[in-house]
Amino acid sequence: MTGTTNRLIKEKSPYLLQHAYNPVDWYPWGNKAFEKAQKEDRPLFLSIGYSTCHWCHMMAHESFEDGAVAALINRAFVPVKVDREERPDLDNVYMAVCHMLTGSGGWPLTIIMTPDRRPFFAGTYIPKETGFGRTGLIDLIPKIESIWRERRSDVLDTADQIAAALKEMDSSIIPGPDPDASVLEKAYNELAGRYDRAHGGFGDAPKFPSPHNIMFLLRYWRRTAKGDALKMSERTIRSIRQGGIFDHIGLGLHRYSTDSKWLVPHFEKMLYDQAILALASLETFQATGNTLFSQTAREIFTYVMRDMTSPDGGFYSAEDADSEGQEGRFYLWEKSEIQEVLGGEDAEIFCRLFGIEKAGNFRDEATGRMTRQNILHMTKDLSMISQELGIDRAFLQERIRLMRQKLFNRRELRVRPARDDKVLTDWNGLMIAALARGAQVLEDTPCLDAAVSAAGFIISRMLGPGNRLLHRYRNGDAAVPANLDDYAFLIWGLIELYEASFDAAYLKTALDLNEVMLELFSDNDRGGLFFTAKDAEELPVRKRETYDGAVPSGNSVAMLNLLRLARMTGRAGLEERAFKIGRAFSGQIMQMPSAYTFFLCAVDFAIGPSYDVVIAGESKGKDTMGMVAALRRRFIPNKTVIIHPTEAHAPMIEPLSGFVKDYATIDNRATAYVCINRACSAPTVDVPKMLENLGIE
């Protein structure tokens, strides 16, 4: 880029840097912008987006790079840019305003507010010119400018009403008694009612993966033995894996499908989507034994470790949907290019398996015409193709793997989409949890190594004095005070990492961070946890998030963490804190429980049965690892596993979990102590007996 820069050139956020050469006189969020607005008596024009957002790019190209629009914005407002991934606290509050005023939301988010930061106008993407029922910025800005000058009292009244409504939103969260199994039943029925029996998933287009729905359904299936819950889980992940939403060449998951068939994705890739789908796939593999699901997790991990891992071990945030000015260009294929790369019979087989047509299956967004470009998607199961062709399935699978590698090599010659290389603590916590679980279920050392490396990065670079976390790291700079999700998600990752490695240092760090989290974020009056810390920047409202949207809420994850940590340490007070979170939101959740499916995973654990296993033995002994492996192969979601290592004098686990001191081996053999809902069986050295004590055949 060339030309004059604005203040954003000094920022670290890739999204803000994308706008550093705009003629708009952008300020980053901060006192300088607010002071200027107060001094000059101008409203603030707040624009919130993120670096891989397609419509954020469109609004930037149309308007923020346009001199005429920039002149209008600079004259009427003090313009402020915010990266919603860097400042989710701001995004949460002002997105709530947008939903309140317009009935919907999304990015880019546009907020107009008074110099004292009280919003009075909200919108999402706003075109440059007026047309098709949408007012363009060219016409909108002078109108707002006029209203600000001539009808100031109306503006301030609106701002007051919005501020009051924001505070009322949080106070309207309904507490109630401890949730019981009826809420699980209601959530299941709601999901079953929305389930797409033709294509998997829930609801119509646009269709999001929402893997925590799968995680809930798997627990419900295990609790009730209702086969439909398992079938919905299997079909949904299978459809996602075979659809265009999955990158069949470079692997990994796109953000969502614009249609109901999982064919046409919005092509950006987000780290959190990779993590949660991998977790759901691993659990589905444990429940079914079907290697399609373990392979899905492996492929996601391959993508993340290859393309989304920094040299220091942290995980990057996202990859863009656009390249060379076109959404999806990097991922689309013309049939002629497939034929050129693969040739002859291989090209014919590949096109047959992945739905490649000469006319293409991808339409131009503006004209609606076919483009000759194709989104790869599996139209048939590999077994079906092998039968039709009379080719051995294993041989065909290897042949297709080689074809995909050739196409991957060709695709690597294209211009890659931009990558957002900031490291976020919360999303890294999710990926650490997924990789650590993958290390357990897949018996995969590289997964464990990647999780250990990422945890080491976060702890060494983003954990400060008093165990206070920071939210964002980029180019050597760690900044932005951490929010609830940062603590809750990282604690989740550390718990999984303990159960993958049995290194008690991870459990200790999880407990230390959990203590800080409860101190900083607890709502001591109403229960639950605030999204922002008690000493964070003051905003129009301090929200308590419970909705399990693109990612689970911090309250949902924290509740499950507390239950697990309570069982792993014997600290009953942690369990009571979990119950308080459940009661704080139970009334609200009962209204539509399917919107809180990860929260219900915690409720499922709290209701029980839950399982606690302590294995006394040499930590790396063959008999100890044999017991651990038997547990990891089964889907036993509500369990904790601790190893009491007999080779160490005063092992580190004892101060953390004091009750394990008396757990000893029998005849110097690894010995399993199994408790269900705190009722304990006699210790055993026999793996089948251990499983029998767990109620597993």
N, C-alpha and C positions, 0 to 999 in steps of 0.2 A: 504494500500500500504506500501511497505517497500523499503529500499534502499536509495541511495543518491538523494538528491533533487537539483534542480536548482533554479535560482532566482525567478521563478514564485511562489514558495511556500509562498512568502510574499504578494502575490496579493489577491484581494477580489473576482475577477471574477471566477465563477465556471468553466468556460471554461479554463481559464489560469491554474487554480488549477488542472484540469484534466491532464495537461501536466507538472506538477511540478516534476514528478518522471521520466520523459524521460531522456535518456542519451544525448539527444540534449542539448547543452548549451544555452538554451533559455534566452533571455532578454525580459522584457516588453518594450513596446514602450517608448523611452525616450533618454535623452542626453547621458547616459552611453553607450548605444549601438552605437550611432552615433560617439561618441568620439573614441570608440575602433575601429570602422571601419575605421575612418580617420587615426588613429595612425598606424594601421596594414595594411592599404591599401587593405582592403577586401570589397567585396560587401556585402550588407545586404540581407538575406533570410527572407522575410516577409511572414508569414503564418497567414491568417485571417479566422476565423470560428466562431462557436458558440456552446454552450454546448449540444444542442439537435440535432445537425446535424449528420445524419447517416454516410455520406461519410467522414465527418471530423473524426469520430471515426475510420472508416476503414483505412484512411491514417495514423492515429496515430498508430494503432495496427500494420500495415504492415511495416511502415517506421520509425516513430519517436520513437518507442519503440525498434527498431532494432539497435543493437550496431554497425553493419557495416555501415548502412546508417547514423547513428548519427555521426560516426567518419568522414565520408565524408563531411557532412554538417558543422561540427565544424572546419574542416581543411580549407574549401573553403570560408566560409561565417561567418558573425556575424548574428546568427539566432534571429529573433524577432517574438513574438507571440502577436496577437491582437484579442480581443473579438469584433466582428463586432457590437454586440448589445451595448457594453459599449462605443465603439468609432465609431459610424456610420459616423462621419465626415471623418475618414480615409478610411473606407470601401467604401463610396461613390466615393471618388477620385480614389482609386486603382481598384475598380470594373469597373469604366469608362475606365481605362487603359486596363483591360482585354478584355472588349468588343471591344475596338479599335484595339487591336492586334490580337484577336482570333475570333471575331465575335460572341462570346457568353460569358456567365459568370456563376457564381454559387459558392458554397462553398463546400470544402475548397478553398480559393483563395490563389494562390501562386504568389508572386511578387519578382523578383530579381532587386535590385536597387543599384545605386552608393552610396558611403558614404555620399554624400550630398542629398540623398533621391530622386534621379531622376530614375524612373524605366526604365529598358531596356528589361525585359522579364516578361511574364505573363502566367498563366495557372490556371486551377482549380485542380481537383483531379489528382494526378500524381502517378501511381503505383510504387511499388518498382522495379520490373523487367520489362524489355522491352518485349512487346508482343502485338499482334493484332493491329499493327500500332501505338502503343503508346510507346514513349520512357520512360523508367523507370528511377527513381532517380539514380540508380546505374550507369547508363550510362550517364545521363544528367549532373550530377554534375561535373564530370571530364571535359566534353566538355565546360561547362560554365567557369570552372576554367582556362582552357587553353585559351579560347577566351579572358578572362579578362587579362591574362598575355601577350599574344602575339598579340592581335588585339584590344588594348585599344582604339585606335582612332575610330574604328568602333563602339565600345560600346558607347562611349561618343557622337558620332554623332547620334546614335539611341536614346539615352536618350534626346538629344536636340530636336530631331524631335517630340518625344512623348510629351515633355513639351510644345512645341509650339502648338501641336495639341490639348492638353488639354485646353489651354487658348482660342484657336479658337472655341472650342465647346461651351463655354458659350457666347462668343461674337456673335455667329451665331444665338442665340435665336432671333426670329423675332417679333418685336412689331407691333402694328397695331391699328386700331380704336376700339371703344367699341364693343365687340362681340354682335351680335344680334340673333334673333330667327333662322336664317339660320344655325348657327353652331349647334344648338340643333337638327334641322332636319337632318343635315348631320350625327351627332353622332348616332341618332336613326337608320338611314338607314344602317350605318356600323355595328351596333350591330345586327340588324335584319338579315343582310347578313351573319354574323358569328354564328347566333343562331342555336343551336342543337335542332331541333324539336323533335327528338326521346328521348333525355335524359335531355334536359334543359342545361343551361350554354352556353358558347360562345367559339367556336373553338373546337379543338380536344385535344387529350391527349398530355401532362399532363394537367389536367383541374383544375383551381383554382377557389375558390368560388367568388372572386371579388365582394363582396356585394355592393360596391358603384356603380357598373353598375345597380343594382336593384334600388338603391335610385334615380339614374338619371331617369331610365325608369318610375318609379312611378310619378315623377314630370312631365315628358313629357306626360304621360297619363292624368294627371290632367289638363295640359295645352291644350291638343289637343283632348281629349276624344277618342284617338285611342286605341281600346280594345286590339290589339295585344301587345302593350307595357305592359299592365297589365297582360296579359296571359303569356308573357315571364317571368315576375317577379314571378308570382305564380308558374309556372312550375319549374323554376330553384330552388327556395327555397324548394319546395315540394320534388324534386329529391334529393337535398342535404340532407334534413331531413330523407328521407327514405333510402338513400344509405349507403354504408360502410364507407363513409367519416365522418359520424356522429356516435358517440359512443353510441350505443343503450342501453348499460348497465350502464356505468358511466356518460353518457351525455357529451356534449361538442363536439367540431369540431376538426377533424384532419386537417393538413395543406393543403393538396391538394390530388386530385385523380390521380393516375398514368395511369388510363384508362379513356375512354370517358363516361363510364356509372356510374361514381361516386362510383364504387364498391371497388376498391383496393386503400386504402389511403397510403400516406406517413404518418406514424402514429404519428409523433410529434404533440403536441398541443401548439399553440401560443396564448398568451393573446389577441393580437390585432385581431386575427381571430374571437375570441369569441365576442369581443366588436362590430365589424362592422357587423357581421351576425345578432347579436341580434338587432341592430338598424334597419337593413333592414327588419327583420322579424316583428318588431313592426310596422313599416310603412306599410308593406303589410297587416298586421292585420287591421290597421286603414282603409286602402283603401277597403278591402274586407269584413271585419267582420268575416272571417274564423278563427276559434279558433285553427286550426293547427298551424298558424303562431304565435299567442300569446303563445301557448304551447311550440313552438320551442325556443322562447326567454326565457320563464320561465325555461326551462331545461338547457339552457346555463348558466343562472344566478345561478341555483342550483349547477352546476359543479364548477363555479368560486368561489362562496361563500364557498363551501365545501372544495375544493382541492387547490385553487390558492390564498387564502387570508392569509396574515400573521397575527399573533396575534396582531400586532400593527395597522392593518387595510389596509396596502398597499397590492397591488396585485403582486404576483410573475410573472415571465416572461414566462415560458414555461415548458412543460414536454417532456421528451425524447421519441424518436421513439423506442429505443432499451431497452430490459431488458434481463438479462441472456445471453447476446451475440447474441440475435436474434431480428431483427426488427419485431415489432408487437406482440411479444410473449405474452405480457400481455393481449392483446385484442382478441386473437384467441381462437376458441373452436372446440374440436372434438365432433362429434355427441354423442359418448358414454358418454362424460362428461355431456352433456345437459340431457341425459336420466337418468344418475345417480342422478343429482341434482333435476330434476323436476319429473321424473317418469311418466310412463303410458300416460294417455291422455294429460296431460299438456305438456309433452315433445313433443308429436306428433303435438299438436297445435302450439307450439312455433317454432318447426323446419319448419313447413309449412309456418308460417308467416315470418320468418326471413331467409329463404333460406338455411337451414342447410342440408348438404349432407354427406353421409358416406365417400365418397371419398374426401370431402372438396372442397373449391373453391379458396384456396390460394396456389399459386405455389411457390416452392423453387426458390429463385432468381438465384442460380447457375445452377441447373439442369433443371429447367423448369417443374419439375414433381409436380403433386398434392401431398399435404402433409397430407391429412386427416383433416387439420385444416380449419376452416371456419371463414370468416368475416361476422358478422351479418349485414343483410340488409333486408329491407322490400320488399318482392317480390309482395305483394298484399296489397291493402288498407284494413284497419281494418273492414270497413263496408262490403267489399266483403267477407272476411273470415267469418264474423258473419252470413251473408246470406247463405254461403255454408254449415256452420255447424248447422244452425238453432238455433243459440244462440243470445240472446239479446245483442246488441252492447255495451250498458253501462256495463252489467254484464261481457262480454268478456274483455272489456277494464280494468276493475278492476282486473280481473283474471290475465291478462297479466302483469299488474303492479306488482302484487305479485310474479309472475314468475321472472320478471326482478330483483326484490329485492333479491330473493334467489340466483340468479346468481351473483348479485353484491356482496353479502356476501361471496360467494365462491371465486370470483375473488380477493377480498381483502386479501385472504390468499396467493396469488402469490407475487412474488418479483416485486415491483412497478418499473416502469421506473424512472430514476433520474429526479429530478425537479430542474430547474434553479431558485433559490430563490432570485435573485437580483430583486430589485424594480426599474423600469424605469419610469421616470416622464412622458414621452410622451405616453407610452402604458397605464399607469394608467389614464392619461387624457382621453383616448378613452374609458376605462372601466367606468370611472366616468360618462362620457356622456351617455353611454348605460344604465347604472343602473338608472341614474336620469330620462332618458326618459322612462325606464321601470316603474319607480315609478309613472310617470304621466299616461301612457297608461294603465297599469295593475292595477292601484290603489293599489300598493304594498308597504307597509311600510318597510319590510326588504330590498327591493331594495334601498329605500331612505336612510335607516340607513347605508347600506354598502357604498353608494356613499359619504355620509357625513363623514364617518369614514376614507375613503381613501383620500378624499380631506384634512381632518384635518391632516392626516399623512404627505402628501406631503408639505403642508403649514408649518407645525411645524418642519419637519426634513430636507427639501430640498429647502427651501426658505431662502436666506441669506440677508445680508445688501444690501440696494438699490434695493430690490425686484429682486435680481439676483438668478435664479434657478440653481440647480445642476441636473445632468442627472441621476446618479446611486446611489442607496443606498443598502448596504448589511452589515449585522453584525455590525450595529452601525456606519458605515462609509458612509457618503455622499460625493461624489466626482464627478469629470469630469464636466467642465462647460457645461451648457445646450445649446442645439442647437435650431434651429427654431421650429422643431416639438415639442419639450418639451413645449415651450411657447404656440404655436398655439393649440395643442391638450388639454393642461390643461385649457386654456381659454375657449375652446369649452365645456369641462366638467363643468366648473364653470357657464357658461351661462345656460346650461341645469339644473344645480343644483339650480340656482336661480328660474327658471320656475317650478321646482318640489317643492321647499320649500317656495318660495317668501321671503327668507331671503336675504335682500339687501346687507349683508356683502359679499356674493359670487359675486354679480355684481360689487361691489367696487373692490374686489381683481382681478376680470377679467379685469377691466379697468386699474388698476395699472400695471398689468403684460403686458397688451396690449401696454401701453405707453413705458415700458422698451423694449418690443419686437421691436417696430418701431424704437427706438433709436439705438438698437444694430445691427439689421439685415437689415435695409433698404438699397437698392441700390438707392442712391439719384440721380444718373446720368441716369440710364436706367429704373428704376422702378422695382417693385418686391422686394423680400426678399431673402437675402443670407441664406444658410443653417447654416453657422457659424457666430459667433458674430464678430464685427469689431476688438475686442481685442483678438481674439482666436489665437491659435497656427497657424503660417503661414504654408500653404500647397501649393503644386504645382499650385492649382487653387482654387478660392473661388466660389463655385458653387451656382446656383439658381435652385432648384429642382422644377419641375412642373408635372412630370409624376405621375399619380395616380396608383401605382403598388400594392404591397401587402397591403400597407396602403395609404390613400390619402396623397398628398404632403403637406408640411407645407404652401406653397403659396395658395393652394386650400382652406385649412381649415381657414387660416388667412383671406382670402378674404371674406368668408362667415361670419366669426366672426365679421369682421369690419362692414359689412352691418347690421348685427343684433344689434350690439352695437350702431351703429349710430341711428337706429330706437328706441332703448330702452332709449336712453339718449337725443336725439334731437341734437347730435353733428354732424353737416353736414361735418366737416372736416374728420371724420372717414369714411364716405361714399366716399368722394373723394379719400382717400387712397385706398379703395377697388377698385374703378374704375381704379386707376393707375396700380394696380396689373393686372387687366383684360387687359388693353391696352399693358402692358409690354410683355405679352405672347400670345396675340390674334392671331398674324400671325402664330406663331408656332402651336398653338392649331388647327387652321383651317385646317392645313395639314392632321391631323388625329384626329379629336375631340374625338373619342371613347376611346382614350388612356388617356383622361383627364376628366373622367365622374364626379368626385367629384368637380372639377373646374367648370364643367357645372352646377352643383347644385347651385353654387354661382352665375353663370351667369343667371340662371333661376330666382333667387331671385332678381337680379339687374334689369332684364328686367321687372319683375312684371307680373301680379299684386302681390303686397305684402300687408300684412294685419297687422295693429297695433291695439291691444285691450288693453284698460286700464279699469280695474274694480275698482270702488270706493266702499268700503264697509268694514265691519269687516273682517279682514284677515282670520279668521277661521269660519266666520259665515256660516250658512247653505245655505243662498241664494248666498253668494259669491262663495262658493265651488260648488254649483249647476251650476253656470255659467262656472266655470273653468272645471268641469267634462264634460260639454257639448262640450267644445272646444277640450278637450283631446281625446274624442271618435272619432273625425273626422280627416281625413287626410287633414290637412291644412299646408303644409310644410313651406310656406313663410310667417310665422306669428311671431309676438312677443306678449307676454302677460305680463302686469305689473299689480300688485295690489297696489292701493293707500289705505293703511289701515286707516280707519277713527277712530279707537279706540286709535291711538297714536298721541300725540302732536309732531309736527315736525318730522315725521317718517324719517328713514334713507334714504328712496328712494328719498326724495325730493331734496337733494343736488346732487344726481346722475342724476335724471331725472326731471329737474326743471319744465318742462311743466306740470307735474301731479298735482302741487299744487292747480290748479283751478278746478280739477276734483272732484266733490262732489256727494253725493248720492241724489237721489230724494225720498222724503218722508221717509228718513232713511232706504231705501232699497238698496241692492247692485245694482249698476248701471253700465252698460257697455257702453263705448265709443269706437266706431268702426270707423277706417279709412282705406280706400283702396287707395293705391297710393297717400296718403296724402289728399284725399277727404273724409271728415268725415260726418257720419250720425248723426241724433239727438240721444242723449243718451236714453237708454231704461232700464227698470227694468225687461223686459220680455225675457226669454231665447229664445223662438222661434223667437222673433223679432231680437234679437242679431244675431242669425244664419242667418236670412233673410238678415240683413244688411251686412253679410259676403258673401252673394250669395249662401248660403247653405240651402237646404230644410230641 
